[in-house]
Protein backbone atom coordinates (compact mmCIF):
# COMPACT_ATOMS: atom_id res chain seq x y z
CA UNK A 1 0.00 0.00 0.00
CA UNK A 2 1.21 3.45 -0.88
CA UNK A 3 0.37 6.87 0.44
CA UNK A 4 -0.37 10.29 -0.99
CA UNK A 5 1.09 13.74 -0.57
CA UNK A 6 -0.72 16.10 1.79
CA UNK A 7 -3.77 17.96 0.49
CA UNK A 8 -4.87 21.39 1.71
CA UNK A 9 -8.50 22.46 1.97
CA UNK A 10 -9.04 26.16 2.59
CA UNK A 11 -11.93 28.20 4.05
CA UNK A 12 -12.92 25.38 6.40
CA UNK A 13 -14.90 26.79 9.31
CA UNK A 14 -15.07 25.01 12.68
CA UNK A 15 -18.69 24.09 11.90
CA UNK A 16 -17.64 22.56 8.61
CA UNK A 17 -14.96 20.53 10.36
CA UNK A 18 -17.56 19.17 12.78
CA UNK A 19 -19.90 18.26 9.91
CA UNK A 20 -16.99 16.72 7.96
CA UNK A 21 -15.97 14.67 11.00
CA UNK A 22 -19.46 13.21 11.26
CA UNK A 23 -19.53 12.42 7.52
CA UNK A 24 -16.13 10.68 7.54
CA UNK A 25 -17.05 8.65 10.61
CA UNK A 26 -20.35 7.59 9.08
CA UNK A 27 -18.86 6.70 5.68
CA UNK A 28 -15.51 5.18 6.66
CA UNK A 29 -15.49 4.60 10.39
CA UNK A 30 -12.65 7.11 10.81
CA UNK A 31 -13.13 9.50 13.70
CA UNK A 32 -11.66 12.91 12.86
CA UNK A 33 -11.52 14.19 16.42
CA UNK A 34 -9.79 17.40 17.39
CA UNK A 35 -7.64 19.77 15.39
CA UNK A 36 -4.87 17.20 14.88
CA UNK A 37 -4.76 13.46 14.78
CA UNK A 38 -4.63 10.29 12.75
CA UNK A 39 -6.76 7.19 12.30
CA UNK A 40 -6.93 4.04 10.20
CA UNK A 41 -9.89 2.10 8.84
CA UNK A 42 -10.51 -0.21 5.90
CA UNK A 43 -6.86 -0.11 4.82
CA UNK A 44 -6.76 3.67 4.69
CA UNK A 45 -4.75 5.81 7.11
CA UNK A 46 -5.48 9.53 7.38
CA UNK A 47 -3.85 12.25 9.41
CA UNK A 48 -5.19 15.77 9.71
CA UNK A 49 -4.09 19.15 10.95
CA UNK A 50 -6.65 21.94 11.26
CA UNK A 51 -5.69 25.59 11.68
CA UNK A 52 -8.84 27.28 13.01
CA UNK A 53 -7.38 30.80 12.77
CA UNK A 54 -6.46 30.35 9.09
CA UNK A 55 -9.41 28.02 8.41
CA UNK A 56 -7.11 25.51 6.70
CA UNK A 57 -7.41 21.74 6.91
CA UNK A 58 -4.49 19.63 5.77
CA UNK A 59 -5.18 15.93 5.26
CA UNK A 60 -2.57 13.32 4.47
CA UNK A 61 -3.48 9.84 3.34
CA UNK A 62 -0.39 7.90 4.39
CA UNK A 63 -1.71 4.49 3.45
CA UNK A 64 -4.39 3.38 1.01
CA UNK A 65 -5.46 0.32 -0.98
CA UNK A 66 -3.85 0.05 -4.42
CA UNK A 67 -7.20 0.28 -6.23
CA UNK A 68 -7.89 3.77 -4.82
CA UNK A 69 -6.05 6.72 -6.33
CA UNK A 70 -5.02 9.73 -4.30
CA UNK A 71 -7.25 11.85 -6.53
CA UNK A 72 -10.26 9.65 -5.72
CA UNK A 73 -9.64 9.86 -1.98
CA UNK A 74 -9.04 13.61 -1.85
CA UNK A 75 -11.86 14.27 -4.31
CA UNK A 76 -14.30 12.32 -2.14
CA UNK A 77 -13.14 14.05 1.05
CA UNK A 78 -13.37 17.43 -0.72
CA UNK A 79 -16.91 16.59 -1.81
CA UNK A 80 -17.83 15.82 1.79
CA UNK A 81 -16.42 19.20 2.86
CA UNK A 82 -18.38 20.99 0.13
CA UNK A 83 -21.63 19.41 1.34
CA UNK A 84 -20.80 20.80 4.78
CA UNK A 85 -20.63 24.33 3.29
CA UNK A 86 -24.30 24.21 2.37
MODELLER restraints for C-alpha pairs under 7 A, 6 or more apart:
rsr = mdl.restraints
at = mdl.atoms
rsr.add(forms.Gaussian(group=physical.xy_distance, feature=features.Distance(at['CA:1:A'], at['CA:63:A']), mean=5.91, stdev=0.5))
rsr.add(forms.Gaussian(group=physical.xy_distance, feature=features.Distance(at['CA:1:A'], at['CA:64:A']), mean=5.63, stdev=0.5))
rsr.add(forms.Gaussian(group=physical.xy_distance, feature=features.Distance(at['CA:1:A'], at['CA:65:A']), mean=5.56, stdev=0.5))
rsr.add(forms.Gaussian(group=physical.xy_distance, feature=features.Distance(at['CA:1:A'], at['CA:66:A']), mean=5.86, stdev=0.5))
rsr.add(forms.Gaussian(group=physical.xy_distance, feature=features.Distance(at['CA:2:A'], at['CA:63:A']), mean=5.32, stdev=0.5))
rsr.add(forms.Gaussian(group=physical.xy_distance, feature=features.Distance(at['CA:2:A'], at['CA:64:A']), mean=5.91, stdev=0.5))
rsr.add(forms.Gaussian(group=physical.xy_distance, feature=features.Distance(at['CA:3:A'], at['CA:61:A']), mean=5.66, stdev=0.5))
rsr.add(forms.Gaussian(group=physical.xy_distance, feature=features.Distance(at['CA:3:A'], at['CA:62:A']), mean=4.15, stdev=0.5))
rsr.add(forms.Gaussian(group=physical.xy_distance, feature=features.Distance(at['CA:3:A'], at['CA:63:A']), mean=4.36, stdev=0.5))
rsr.add(forms.Gaussian(group=physical.xy_distance, feature=features.Distance(at['CA:3:A'], at['CA:64:A']), mean=5.93, stdev=0.5))
rsr.add(forms.Gaussian(group=physical.xy_distance, feature=features.Distance(at['CA:4:A'], at['CA:60:A']), mean=6.61, stdev=0.5))
rsr.add(forms.Gaussian(group=physical.xy_distance, feature=features.Distance(at['CA:4:A'], at['CA:61:A']), mean=5.35, stdev=0.5))
rsr.add(forms.Gaussian(group=physical.xy_distance, feature=features.Distance(at['CA:4:A'], at['CA:62:A']), mean=5.88, stdev=0.5))
rsr.add(forms.Gaussian(group=physical.xy_distance, feature=features.Distance(at['CA:4:A'], at['CA:70:A']), mean=5.74, stdev=0.5))
rsr.add(forms.Gaussian(group=physical.xy_distance, feature=features.Distance(at['CA:5:A'], at['CA:60:A']), mean=6.24, stdev=0.5))
rsr.add(forms.Gaussian(group=physical.xy_distance, feature=features.Distance(at['CA:6:A'], at['CA:58:A']), mean=6.51, stdev=0.5))
rsr.add(forms.Gaussian(group=physical.xy_distance, feature=features.Distance(at['CA:6:A'], at['CA:59:A']), mean=5.65, stdev=0.5))
rsr.add(forms.Gaussian(group=physical.xy_distance, feature=features.Distance(at['CA:6:A'], at['CA:60:A']), mean=4.28, stdev=0.5))
rsr.add(forms.Gaussian(group=physical.xy_distance, feature=features.Distance(at['CA:7:A'], at['CA:58:A']), mean=5.59, stdev=0.5))
rsr.add(forms.Gaussian(group=physical.xy_distance, feature=features.Distance(at['CA:7:A'], at['CA:59:A']), mean=5.37, stdev=0.5))
rsr.add(forms.Gaussian(group=physical.xy_distance, feature=features.Distance(at['CA:7:A'], at['CA:60:A']), mean=6.22, stdev=0.5))
rsr.add(forms.Gaussian(group=physical.xy_distance, feature=features.Distance(at['CA:8:A'], at['CA:56:A']), mean=6.85, stdev=0.5))
rsr.add(forms.Gaussian(group=physical.xy_distance, feature=features.Distance(at['CA:8:A'], at['CA:57:A']), mean=5.80, stdev=0.5))
rsr.add(forms.Gaussian(group=physical.xy_distance, feature=features.Distance(at['CA:8:A'], at['CA:58:A']), mean=4.45, stdev=0.5))
rsr.add(forms.Gaussian(group=physical.xy_distance, feature=features.Distance(at['CA:8:A'], at['CA:59:A']), mean=6.51, stdev=0.5))
rsr.add(forms.Gaussian(group=physical.xy_distance, feature=features.Distance(at['CA:9:A'], at['CA:56:A']), mean=5.80, stdev=0.5))
rsr.add(forms.Gaussian(group=physical.xy_distance, feature=features.Distance(at['CA:9:A'], at['CA:57:A']), mean=5.12, stdev=0.5))
rsr.add(forms.Gaussian(group=physical.xy_distance, feature=features.Distance(at['CA:9:A'], at['CA:58:A']), mean=6.21, stdev=0.5))
rsr.add(forms.Gaussian(group=physical.xy_distance, feature=features.Distance(at['CA:10:A'], at['CA:55:A']), mean=6.12, stdev=0.5))
rsr.add(forms.Gaussian(group=physical.xy_distance, feature=features.Distance(at['CA:10:A'], at['CA:56:A']), mean=4.59, stdev=0.5))
rsr.add(forms.Gaussian(group=physical.xy_distance, feature=features.Distance(at['CA:10:A'], at['CA:57:A']), mean=6.40, stdev=0.5))
rsr.add(forms.Gaussian(group=physical.xy_distance, feature=features.Distance(at['CA:11:A'], at['CA:55:A']), mean=5.04, stdev=0.5))
rsr.add(forms.Gaussian(group=physical.xy_distance, feature=features.Distance(at['CA:11:A'], at['CA:56:A']), mean=6.12, stdev=0.5))
rsr.add(forms.Gaussian(group=physical.xy_distance, feature=features.Distance(at['CA:12:A'], at['CA:55:A']), mean=4.84, stdev=0.5))
rsr.add(forms.Gaussian(group=physical.xy_distance, feature=features.Distance(at['CA:12:A'], at['CA:56:A']), mean=5.82, stdev=0.5))
rsr.add(forms.Gaussian(group=physical.xy_distance, feature=features.Distance(at['CA:12:A'], at['CA:57:A']), mean=6.62, stdev=0.5))
rsr.add(forms.Gaussian(group=physical.xy_distance, feature=features.Distance(at['CA:13:A'], at['CA:55:A']), mean=5.70, stdev=0.5))
rsr.add(forms.Gaussian(group=physical.xy_distance, feature=features.Distance(at['CA:14:A'], at['CA:52:A']), mean=6.63, stdev=0.5))
rsr.add(forms.Gaussian(group=physical.xy_distance, feature=features.Distance(at['CA:16:A'], at['CA:81:A']), mean=6.77, stdev=0.5))
rsr.add(forms.Gaussian(group=physical.xy_distance, feature=features.Distance(at['CA:16:A'], at['CA:84:A']), mean=5.27, stdev=0.5))
rsr.add(forms.Gaussian(group=physical.xy_distance, feature=features.Distance(at['CA:16:A'], at['CA:85:A']), mean=6.35, stdev=0.5))
rsr.add(forms.Gaussian(group=physical.xy_distance, feature=features.Distance(at['CA:19:A'], at['CA:84:A']), mean=5.79, stdev=0.5))
rsr.add(forms.Gaussian(group=physical.xy_distance, feature=features.Distance(at['CA:20:A'], at['CA:80:A']), mean=6.29, stdev=0.5))
rsr.add(forms.Gaussian(group=physical.xy_distance, feature=features.Distance(at['CA:20:A'], at['CA:81:A']), mean=5.69, stdev=0.5))
rsr.add(forms.Gaussian(group=physical.xy_distance, feature=features.Distance(at['CA:20:A'], at['CA:84:A']), mean=6.42, stdev=0.5))
rsr.add(forms.Gaussian(group=physical.xy_distance, feature=features.Distance(at['CA:21:A'], at['CA:31:A']), mean=6.49, stdev=0.5))
rsr.add(forms.Gaussian(group=physical.xy_distance, feature=features.Distance(at['CA:21:A'], at['CA:32:A']), mean=5.02, stdev=0.5))
rsr.add(forms.Gaussian(group=physical.xy_distance, feature=features.Distance(at['CA:23:A'], at['CA:80:A']), mean=6.88, stdev=0.5))
rsr.add(forms.Gaussian(group=physical.xy_distance, feature=features.Distance(at['CA:24:A'], at['CA:30:A']), mean=5.97, stdev=0.5))
rsr.add(forms.Gaussian(group=physical.xy_distance, feature=features.Distance(at['CA:24:A'], at['CA:31:A']), mean=6.96, stdev=0.5))
rsr.add(forms.Gaussian(group=physical.xy_distance, feature=features.Distance(at['CA:25:A'], at['CA:31:A']), mean=5.06, stdev=0.5))
rsr.add(forms.Gaussian(group=physical.xy_distance, feature=features.Distance(at['CA:28:A'], at['CA:41:A']), mean=6.77, stdev=0.5))
rsr.add(forms.Gaussian(group=physical.xy_distance, feature=features.Distance(at['CA:29:A'], at['CA:41:A']), mean=6.32, stdev=0.5))
rsr.add(forms.Gaussian(group=physical.xy_distance, feature=features.Distance(at['CA:30:A'], at['CA:39:A']), mean=6.07, stdev=0.5))
rsr.add(forms.Gaussian(group=physical.xy_distance, feature=features.Distance(at['CA:30:A'], at['CA:40:A']), mean=6.52, stdev=0.5))
rsr.add(forms.Gaussian(group=physical.xy_distance, feature=features.Distance(at['CA:30:A'], at['CA:41:A']), mean=6.05, stdev=0.5))
rsr.add(forms.Gaussian(group=physical.xy_distance, feature=features.Distance(at['CA:31:A'], at['CA:39:A']), mean=6.91, stdev=0.5))
rsr.add(forms.Gaussian(group=physical.xy_distance, feature=features.Distance(at['CA:35:A'], at['CA:49:A']), mean=5.72, stdev=0.5))
rsr.add(forms.Gaussian(group=physical.xy_distance, feature=features.Distance(at['CA:35:A'], at['CA:50:A']), mean=4.77, stdev=0.5))
rsr.add(forms.Gaussian(group=physical.xy_distance, feature=features.Distance(at['CA:36:A'], at['CA:48:A']), mean=5.37, stdev=0.5))
rsr.add(forms.Gaussian(group=physical.xy_distance, feature=features.Distance(at['CA:36:A'], at['CA:49:A']), mean=4.46, stdev=0.5))
rsr.add(forms.Gaussian(group=physical.xy_distance, feature=features.Distance(at['CA:36:A'], at['CA:50:A']), mean=6.21, stdev=0.5))
rsr.add(forms.Gaussian(group=physical.xy_distance, feature=features.Distance(at['CA:37:A'], at['CA:47:A']), mean=5.57, stdev=0.5))
rsr.add(forms.Gaussian(group=physical.xy_distance, feature=features.Distance(at['CA:37:A'], at['CA:48:A']), mean=5.59, stdev=0.5))
rsr.add(forms.Gaussian(group=physical.xy_distance, feature=features.Distance(at['CA:37:A'], at['CA:49:A']), mean=6.90, stdev=0.5))
rsr.add(forms.Gaussian(group=physical.xy_distance, feature=features.Distance(at['CA:38:A'], at['CA:46:A']), mean=5.50, stdev=0.5))
rsr.add(forms.Gaussian(group=physical.xy_distance, feature=features.Distance(at['CA:38:A'], at['CA:47:A']), mean=3.95, stdev=0.5))
rsr.add(forms.Gaussian(group=physical.xy_distance, feature=features.Distance(at['CA:38:A'], at['CA:48:A']), mean=6.29, stdev=0.5))
rsr.add(forms.Gaussian(group=physical.xy_distance, feature=features.Distance(at['CA:39:A'], at['CA:45:A']), mean=5.74, stdev=0.5))
rsr.add(forms.Gaussian(group=physical.xy_distance, feature=features.Distance(at['CA:39:A'], at['CA:46:A']), mean=5.60, stdev=0.5))
rsr.add(forms.Gaussian(group=physical.xy_distance, feature=features.Distance(at['CA:39:A'], at['CA:47:A']), mean=6.51, stdev=0.5))
rsr.add(forms.Gaussian(group=physical.xy_distance, feature=features.Distance(at['CA:40:A'], at['CA:46:A']), mean=6.34, stdev=0.5))
rsr.add(forms.Gaussian(group=physical.xy_distance, feature=features.Distance(at['CA:43:A'], at['CA:64:A']), mean=5.73, stdev=0.5))
rsr.add(forms.Gaussian(group=physical.xy_distance, feature=features.Distance(at['CA:43:A'], at['CA:65:A']), mean=5.99, stdev=0.5))
rsr.add(forms.Gaussian(group=physical.xy_distance, feature=features.Distance(at['CA:44:A'], at['CA:63:A']), mean=5.27, stdev=0.5))
rsr.add(forms.Gaussian(group=physical.xy_distance, feature=features.Distance(at['CA:44:A'], at['CA:64:A']), mean=4.39, stdev=0.5))
rsr.add(forms.Gaussian(group=physical.xy_distance, feature=features.Distance(at['CA:44:A'], at['CA:65:A']), mean=6.72, stdev=0.5))
rsr.add(forms.Gaussian(group=physical.xy_distance, feature=features.Distance(at['CA:45:A'], at['CA:61:A']), mean=5.65, stdev=0.5))
rsr.add(forms.Gaussian(group=physical.xy_distance, feature=features.Distance(at['CA:45:A'], at['CA:62:A']), mean=5.55, stdev=0.5))
rsr.add(forms.Gaussian(group=physical.xy_distance, feature=features.Distance(at['CA:45:A'], at['CA:63:A']), mean=4.94, stdev=0.5))
rsr.add(forms.Gaussian(group=physical.xy_distance, feature=features.Distance(at['CA:45:A'], at['CA:64:A']), mean=6.58, stdev=0.5))
rsr.add(forms.Gaussian(group=physical.xy_distance, feature=features.Distance(at['CA:46:A'], at['CA:59:A']), mean=6.76, stdev=0.5))
rsr.add(forms.Gaussian(group=physical.xy_distance, feature=features.Distance(at['CA:46:A'], at['CA:60:A']), mean=5.60, stdev=0.5))
rsr.add(forms.Gaussian(group=physical.xy_distance, feature=features.Distance(at['CA:46:A'], at['CA:61:A']), mean=4.51, stdev=0.5))
rsr.add(forms.Gaussian(group=physical.xy_distance, feature=features.Distance(at['CA:46:A'], at['CA:62:A']), mean=6.12, stdev=0.5))
rsr.add(forms.Gaussian(group=physical.xy_distance, feature=features.Distance(at['CA:47:A'], at['CA:59:A']), mean=5.71, stdev=0.5))
rsr.add(forms.Gaussian(group=physical.xy_distance, feature=features.Distance(at['CA:47:A'], at['CA:60:A']), mean=5.22, stdev=0.5))
rsr.add(forms.Gaussian(group=physical.xy_distance, feature=features.Distance(at['CA:47:A'], at['CA:61:A']), mean=6.54, stdev=0.5))
rsr.add(forms.Gaussian(group=physical.xy_distance, feature=features.Distance(at['CA:48:A'], at['CA:57:A']), mean=6.96, stdev=0.5))
rsr.add(forms.Gaussian(group=physical.xy_distance, feature=features.Distance(at['CA:48:A'], at['CA:58:A']), mean=5.55, stdev=0.5))
rsr.add(forms.Gaussian(group=physical.xy_distance, feature=features.Distance(at['CA:48:A'], at['CA:59:A']), mean=4.45, stdev=0.5))
rsr.add(forms.Gaussian(group=physical.xy_distance, feature=features.Distance(at['CA:48:A'], at['CA:60:A']), mean=6.35, stdev=0.5))
rsr.add(forms.Gaussian(group=physical.xy_distance, feature=features.Distance(at['CA:49:A'], at['CA:57:A']), mean=5.83, stdev=0.5))
rsr.add(forms.Gaussian(group=physical.xy_distance, feature=features.Distance(at['CA:49:A'], at['CA:58:A']), mean=5.21, stdev=0.5))
rsr.add(forms.Gaussian(group=physical.xy_distance, feature=features.Distance(at['CA:49:A'], at['CA:59:A']), mean=6.63, stdev=0.5))
rsr.add(forms.Gaussian(group=physical.xy_distance, feature=features.Distance(at['CA:50:A'], at['CA:56:A']), mean=5.81, stdev=0.5))
rsr.add(forms.Gaussian(group=physical.xy_distance, feature=features.Distance(at['CA:50:A'], at['CA:57:A']), mean=4.42, stdev=0.5))
rsr.add(forms.Gaussian(group=physical.xy_distance, feature=features.Distance(at['CA:50:A'], at['CA:58:A']), mean=6.34, stdev=0.5))
rsr.add(forms.Gaussian(group=physical.xy_distance, feature=features.Distance(at['CA:51:A'], at['CA:57:A']), mean=6.36, stdev=0.5))
